[in-house]
């Protein structure tokens, strides 16, 4: 921990740049106490670790100070100093007695109260959500920042994200999604934006790196997010994903594969219009190949040209799939995402742009052209080339 109190209740914050000689003299004169439990704590001034306070063995504050790593302490110290340099009123390791929680940093900005948590270890999802809800109920705006060493990039435009890491997803005022992270060793923020998952853990993403010295609080709350995605790369990855399914089938995919084969569909000859990248797809944990296939099977394939497709109809079938756990939604406590129908509507609007549907109202579409189902690899390639031309025109008109 980086904050303690003297016998007189004076707060000593090691987030500030104290010289070792000053702290040695202070240690020789003062006794220090934990601001939460009131127990005596030790001021550690070793050469191998950053200066910090530590409970004596058997202390009762383990839940609040759970063997914090150097990486964690240094990260929150740098973030605290960053806020202070911007003249933002901030308190390091502030303890709110009413909710019995201690954010790494509490600060006030534009008349609002924020609780910043710098998370360097995986904790149970239920605990993070409980803490997040407590902050919200007390009037805080929670900001959870992930440590950069937890983010695993596969390539420049790819990322592997666990369900826990998706809990850190935030939304800008313009509705763009991003995960903020920070590295104290490089002293830089790393934003993962434009997250478009093609499987439960794997996603396309745009990575932005900013030195902390060139950032201010507005850049953290409202970063500029690149939303472009290369469809050619997406399509190649989807094909690899499908091949991996056949080589290493998992139990969770058996029902899906069984259903499409019963409907005389071939996994490798699905229409090119299935498995498309859309902005709100990260709301749904299930791969877009699966949930878009279900929409096609349930609501589109049996429609004739001129027939109507309503959001009410789609919602009915979609929710039935969710109830049967054939479609799984993500838990995103920090992101203002709307509902899973936001993703469904994204998909319908894309099909409209591709000339398959016509929008008749806010919740009603009309089938303009049947989706072509390839029967051979050659037909699939020809359909893919034609689709790619239309998709490129759609992107250029956005």
C-alpha positions as CSV (number, residue, x, y, z in Angstrom):
1,X,0.0,0.0,0.0
2,X,1.1,3.5,-0.7
3,X,-0.9,5.5,1.9
4,X,-0.8,5.4,5.7
5,X,-1.6,7.7,8.6
6,X,0.5,9.0,11.6
7,X,-0.7,8.9,15.2
8,X,-2.1,12.4,14.7
9,X,-4.1,11.3,11.6
10,X,-1.8,13.0,9.1
11,X,-1.9,11.1,5.8
12,X,1.4,10.1,4.2
13,X,1.1,9.4,0.5
14,X,4.0,7.7,-1.2
15,X,2.5,8.4,-4.5
16,X,4.3,11.7,-4.2
17,X,8.1,11.8,-4.9
18,X,9.7,11.6,-1.5
19,X,13.4,11.3,-1.2
20,X,14.7,8.2,0.7
21,X,16.5,10.3,3.3
22,X,13.3,12.2,4.1
23,X,11.4,9.0,4.6
24,X,14.2,7.5,6.7
25,X,14.1,10.5,9.0
26,X,10.3,10.3,9.1
27,X,10.4,6.6,9.9
28,X,12.7,7.2,12.8
29,X,10.3,9.6,14.4
30,X,6.8,8.4,13.5
31,X,4.6,5.3,13.7
32,X,2.3,4.5,10.8
33,X,-1.2,3.1,10.8
34,X,-3.5,1.6,8.2
35,X,-6.3,4.0,7.4
36,X,-8.8,1.1,7.0
37,X,-8.2,-1.3,9.9
38,X,-6.1,1.0,12.2
39,X,-3.4,-1.5,12.6
40,X,0.3,-0.5,12.7
41,X,2.1,-0.8,9.4
42,X,5.7,-0.8,8.4
43,X,7.4,1.7,6.0
44,X,9.5,-0.3,3.6
45,X,12.4,1.5,2.0
46,X,14.3,-1.2,0.3
47,X,16.4,-0.7,-2.9
48,X,14.7,-3.5,-4.9
49,X,11.1,-2.5,-4.5
50,X,9.3,0.9,-4.6
51,X,8.8,2.6,-1.2
52,X,5.6,1.3,0.4
53,X,3.8,0.5,3.6
54,X,3.1,-3.1,4.6
55,X,0.9,-4.8,7.2
56,X,2.6,-7.0,9.7
57,X,2.0,-10.7,9.3
58,X,-1.6,-11.7,10.3
59,X,-3.1,-8.3,9.4
60,X,-6.9,-8.1,8.8
61,X,-6.6,-6.0,5.6
62,X,-5.7,-8.8,3.2
63,X,-8.9,-8.3,1.2
64,X,-8.0,-4.7,0.4
65,X,-4.2,-5.1,0.0
66,X,-3.9,-8.5,-1.6
67,X,-0.1,-8.8,-2.0
68,X,0.1,-6.0,-4.6
69,X,2.9,-6.5,-7.1
70,X,5.5,-3.9,-7.9
71,X,3.9,-3.5,-11.3
72,X,0.6,-2.7,-9.7
73,X,1.9,-0.2,-7.1
74,X,4.1,1.5,-9.7
75,X,1.2,1.7,-12.2
76,X,-1.2,3.3,-9.8
77,X,1.5,5.6,-8.5
78,X,2.2,6.9,-12.1
79,X,-1.5,7.3,-12.8
80,X,-2.0,9.2,-9.6
81,X,0.9,11.6,-10.4
82,X,-0.5,12.0,-13.9
83,X,-3.8,13.2,-12.5
84,X,-2.1,15.5,-10.0
85,X,0.0,17.1,-12.7
86,X,-3.2,18.0,-14.5
87,X,-4.4,19.7,-11.2
88,X,-7.2,17.2,-10.9
89,X,-8.2,16.7,-7.2
90,X,-7.1,13.1,-6.5
91,X,-6.7,10.8,-3.5
92,X,-4.6,7.7,-3.7
93,X,-6.1,4.5,-2.1
94,X,-9.1,6.4,-0.9
95,X,-11.3,4.3,1.4
96,X,-15.1,4.8,1.2
97,X,-16.4,3.6,4.5
98,X,-20.1,3.6,3.3
99,X,-19.5,1.0,0.6
100,X,-16.3,-0.4,2.3
101,X,-14.3,-0.2,-0.9
102,X,-11.0,1.4,-1.8
103,X,-10.4,2.4,-5.4
104,X,-6.8,2.8,-6.3
105,X,-7.5,6.5,-7.0
106,X,-10.6,8.6,-6.3
107,X,-10.6,11.9,-8.3
108,X,-13.1,14.6,-9.3
109,X,-13.4,16.0,-12.8
110,X,-15.9,18.4,-14.3
111,X,-18.0,18.2,-11.2
112,X,-18.2,14.4,-11.3
113,X,-16.7,11.8,-9.0
114,X,-14.6,8.9,-10.4
115,X,-13.2,5.7,-9.0
116,X,-10.2,4.5,-10.9
117,X,-9.1,0.8,-10.5
118,X,-5.9,-0.4,-12.0
119,X,-6.2,-4.1,-12.3
120,X,-3.1,-6.3,-12.7
121,X,-4.6,-9.7,-11.8
122,X,-7.6,-11.7,-12.7
123,X,-10.3,-11.7,-10.1
124,X,-13.7,-13.5,-10.2
125,X,-16.1,-11.8,-12.6
126,X,-18.8,-11.6,-9.8
127,X,-16.4,-9.6,-7.6
128,X,-15.6,-7.0,-10.2
129,X,-19.2,-6.6,-11.1
130,X,-20.2,-6.2,-7.4
131,X,-17.5,-3.6,-6.9
132,X,-18.5,-1.8,-10.1
133,X,-22.2,-1.7,-9.1
134,X,-21.3,-0.4,-5.6
135,X,-19.4,2.5,-7.2
136,X,-22.3,3.3,-9.4
137,X,-24.8,3.2,-6.5
138,X,-22.6,5.6,-4.6
139,X,-22.5,8.1,-7.5
140,X,-19.0,7.3,-8.8
141,X,-18.1,6.9,-12.4
142,X,-15.9,3.7,-12.3
143,X,-12.9,3.4,-14.6
144,X,-11.3,0.0,-14.7
145,X,-7.9,0.1,-16.4
146,X,-6.2,-3.2,-17.3
147,X,-2.5,-3.8,-17.0
148,X,-1.0,-3.9,-20.5
149,X,0.9,-7.1,-19.7
150,X,-2.4,-9.0,-19.6
151,X,-3.2,-8.2,-23.3
152,X,-2.0,-10.8,-25.7
153,X,-1.7,-9.7,-29.3
154,X,-1.5,-12.3,-32.1
155,X,-0.6,-9.8,-34.8
156,X,-0.9,-6.1,-35.2
157,X,-4.6,-6.3,-36.1
158,X,-5.5,-9.2,-33.8
159,X,-6.0,-9.7,-30.1
160,X,-6.9,-12.5,-27.7
161,X,-9.4,-11.4,-25.0
162,X,-10.8,-13.4,-22.2
163,X,-14.3,-12.9,-20.8
164,X,-12.6,-11.2,-17.8
165,X,-10.8,-8.7,-20.1
166,X,-14.1,-7.8,-21.9
167,X,-15.3,-6.6,-18.5
168,X,-13.0,-3.6,-19.0
169,X,-14.7,-2.5,-22.2
170,X,-15.8,1.1,-22.3
171,X,-17.8,3.3,-24.6
172,X,-17.0,6.8,-25.9
173,X,-19.8,9.4,-26.1
174,X,-19.8,8.6,-29.9
175,X,-20.6,4.9,-29.1
176,X,-17.1,3.6,-30.0
177,X,-15.8,0.6,-27.9
178,X,-12.4,0.3,-26.4
179,X,-10.4,-1.4,-23.6
180,X,-8.0,0.9,-21.8
181,X,-4.7,-0.5,-20.4
182,X,-1.5,0.9,-19.0
183,X,2.1,-0.2,-18.8
184,X,4.2,1.4,-16.0
185,X,7.4,0.0,-17.4
186,X,6.9,1.8,-20.8
187,X,4.9,4.6,-19.2
188,X,2.3,4.4,-21.9
189,X,-1.4,3.8,-22.4
190,X,-2.5,1.0,-24.7
191,X,-6.1,1.3,-26.1
192,X,-7.6,-1.8,-27.8
193,X,-10.3,-0.4,-30.1
194,X,-12.5,-1.5,-33.0
195,X,-12.9,-4.9,-31.4
196,X,-14.6,-7.2,-33.8
197,X,-14.6,-10.8,-32.5
198,X,-14.8,-13.8,-34.8
199,X,-14.7,-16.4,-32.0
200,X,-15.2,-16.3,-28.2
201,X,-11.6,-15.2,-27.5
202,X,-10.1,-14.0,-30.8
203,X,-10.9,-10.7,-32.4
204,X,-9.7,-8.2,-34.9
205,X,-8.8,-4.9,-33.2
206,X,-6.9,-1.6,-33.6
207,X,-4.1,-1.0,-31.1
208,X,-3.2,2.6,-30.1
209,X,-0.2,3.5,-27.9
210,X,0.2,6.8,-26.2
211,X,3.0,8.0,-23.8
212,X,1.4,9.1,-20.6
213,X,3.2,12.4,-20.8
214,X,1.3,13.3,-24.0
215,X,-2.1,12.3,-22.6
216,X,-4.7,14.1,-20.5
217,X,-7.8,12.8,-18.7
218,X,-10.0,13.7,-21.8
219,X,-7.8,11.4,-23.9
220,X,-8.6,8.5,-21.5
221,X,-12.3,9.2,-21.3
222,X,-12.8,10.0,-25.0
223,X,-10.0,8.4,-27.1
224,X,-10.0,8.5,-30.9
225,X,-10.9,5.1,-32.1
226,X,-10.1,3.7,-35.6
227,X,-13.1,1.7,-36.7
228,X,-11.9,0.4,-40.1
229,X,-11.6,-3.4,-40.6
230,X,-10.0,-5.2,-43.6
231,X,-12.6,-7.6,-45.0
232,X,-10.1,-9.7,-46.9
233,X,-8.2,-10.4,-43.6
234,X,-11.5,-11.0,-41.8
235,X,-12.6,-13.5,-44.4
236,X,-9.3,-15.4,-44.4
237,X,-9.5,-15.7,-40.6
238,X,-13.1,-16.9,-40.7
239,X,-12.0,-19.6,-43.2
240,X,-9.2,-20.7,-40.8
241,X,-11.7,-20.7,-38.0
242,X,-14.1,-23.0,-39.8
243,X,-11.3,-25.4,-40.8
244,X,-10.2,-25.5,-37.1
245,X,-13.8,-26.5,-36.2
246,X,-13.7,-29.5,-38.4
247,X,-10.2,-30.6,-37.3
248,X,-10.9,-30.0,-33.6
249,X,-14.7,-30.0,-33.0
250,X,-15.8,-29.0,-29.5
251,X,-18.9,-30.1,-27.7
252,X,-20.4,-26.6,-27.7
253,X,-20.4,-26.6,-31.5
254,X,-21.9,-30.1,-32.0
255,X,-25.5,-28.8,-31.9
256,X,-24.8,-26.1,-34.4
257,X,-23.1,-28.4,-36.8
258,X,-25.8,-31.0,-36.4
259,X,-28.5,-28.4,-37.2
260,X,-26.9,-27.0,-40.3
261,X,-26.2,-30.5,-41.8
262,X,-29.9,-31.5,-41.1
263,X,-30.9,-28.4,-43.1
264,X,-28.6,-29.5,-46.0
265,X,-26.2,-26.7,-45.4
266,X,-22.4,-27.2,-45.7
267,X,-20.2,-25.4,-43.2
268,X,-17.7,-24.5,-45.9
269,X,-20.4,-23.4,-48.4
270,X,-22.4,-21.1,-46.2
271,X,-23.5,-17.9,-48.0
272,X,-20.9,-15.1,-48.0
273,X,-23.4,-12.9,-46.3
274,X,-23.1,-15.0,-43.1
275,X,-20.3,-14.3,-40.6
276,X,-19.9,-10.6,-41.3
277,X,-18.1,-8.1,-39.1
278,X,-20.5,-5.5,-37.5
279,X,-20.0,-2.8,-34.8
280,X,-22.0,-4.4,-32.0
281,X,-21.0,-8.0,-32.5
282,X,-18.9,-7.9,-29.3
283,X,-22.1,-7.8,-27.3
284,X,-22.6,-11.5,-28.4
285,X,-20.0,-14.0,-27.1
286,X,-21.1,-16.6,-29.7
287,X,-19.2,-16.4,-33.0
288,X,-20.9,-14.3,-35.7
289,X,-20.7,-17.3,-38.0
290,X,-23.1,-19.1,-35.6
291,X,-25.6,-16.4,-34.6
292,X,-25.9,-15.0,-38.1
293,X,-26.5,-18.6,-39.4
294,X,-29.3,-19.0,-36.9
295,X,-30.9,-15.7,-38.0
296,X,-30.6,-16.9,-41.6
297,X,-32.2,-20.3,-40.7
298,X,-34.9,-18.9,-38.5
299,X,-36.0,-15.8,-40.3
300,X,-34.5,-15.4,-43.8
301,X,-34.0,-18.6,-45.7
302,X,-37.7,-19.4,-46.1
303,X,-38.8,-15.9,-47.0
304,X,-39.8,-15.0,-50.5
305,X,-39.0,-11.8,-52.3
306,X,-41.4,-9.1,-51.0
307,X,-41.9,-10.8,-47.6
308,X,-41.4,-8.7,-44.5
309,X,-38.9,-9.4,-41.7
310,X,-39.6,-7.7,-38.4
311,X,-37.4,-7.1,-35.4
312,X,-40.1,-8.6,-33.3
313,X,-39.9,-11.9,-35.3
314,X,-36.1,-11.8,-35.1
315,X,-36.1,-11.0,-31.4
316,X,-38.5,-14.0,-30.7
317,X,-36.2,-16.5,-32.4
318,X,-33.0,-14.9,-31.1
319,X,-34.2,-15.1,-27.5
320,X,-35.3,-18.7,-27.9
321,X,-31.7,-19.5,-29.0
322,X,-30.4,-17.6,-25.9
323,X,-32.7,-19.5,-23.6
324,X,-31.4,-22.8,-25.1
325,X,-27.8,-21.4,-24.6
326,X,-27.2,-21.8,-28.4
327,X,-26.4,-18.0,-28.3
328,X,-24.5,-16.5,-25.3
329,X,-24.3,-12.8,-24.6
330,X,-21.3,-11.1,-23.0
331,X,-21.4,-9.4,-19.6
332,X,-20.2,-5.8,-20.2
333,X,-20.8,-3.8,-17.0
334,X,-19.0,-0.6,-18.1
335,X,-20.1,-0.4,-21.7
336,X,-23.3,1.4,-22.8
337,X,-24.1,-1.2,-25.5
338,X,-27.8,-1.3,-25.7
339,X,-29.1,-4.9,-26.2
340,X,-28.3,-7.9,-28.3
341,X,-30.8,-6.5,-30.8
342,X,-28.3,-3.7,-31.5
343,X,-26.1,-6.3,-33.1
344,X,-29.1,-7.9,-35.0
345,X,-30.1,-4.5,-36.3
346,X,-26.5,-3.8,-37.4
347,X,-26.6,-7.0,-39.4
348,X,-29.9,-6.1,-41.0
349,X,-28.7,-2.6,-41.9
350,X,-25.6,-4.2,-43.5
351,X,-27.8,-6.6,-45.5
352,X,-29.8,-3.5,-46.6
353,X,-26.6,-1.8,-47.9
354,X,-25.7,-5.0,-49.8
355,X,-29.1,-4.9,-51.6
356,X,-30.7,-7.9,-49.9
357,X,-33.2,-6.0,-47.7
358,X,-35.2,-2.8,-48.0
359,X,-35.9,-0.9,-44.8
360,X,-39.6,-0.2,-44.6
361,X,-39.7,1.3,-41.1
362,X,-37.8,1.5,-37.8
363,X,-38.3,-2.2,-37.1
364,X,-39.4,-3.7,-40.4
365,X,-37.5,-4.8,-43.5
366,X,-38.6,-6.3,-46.8
367,X,-36.7,-9.1,-48.6
368,X,-35.4,-7.6,-51.9
369,X,-33.2,-10.4,-53.0
370,X,-32.7,-14.0,-51.9
371,X,-29.4,-14.9,-50.3
372,X,-27.5,-17.2,-52.7
373,X,-26.5,-20.6,-51.2
374,X,-23.4,-22.0,-53.0
375,X,-23.4,-25.7,-53.9
376,X,-19.8,-26.0,-55.0
377,X,-16.5,-24.4,-54.1
378,X,-16.4,-22.7,-57.5
379,X,-19.8,-21.1,-56.8
380,X,-18.6,-20.1,-53.4
381,X,-15.5,-18.3,-54.8
382,X,-17.6,-16.6,-57.5
383,X,-20.1,-15.4,-54.9
384,X,-17.3,-14.3,-52.6
385,X,-15.7,-12.1,-55.4
386,X,-19.0,-10.5,-56.3
387,X,-19.8,-9.9,-52.6
388,X,-16.4,-8.4,-52.0
389,X,-17.0,-5.8,-54.7
390,X,-20.3,-4.8,-53.2
391,X,-18.8,-4.7,-49.7
392,X,-16.0,-2.4,-50.8
393,X,-18.5,0.0,-52.3
394,X,-20.4,-0.1,-49.0
395,X,-17.2,0.8,-47.1
396,X,-16.3,3.6,-49.5
397,X,-19.8,5.2,-49.0
398,X,-19.7,5.1,-45.2
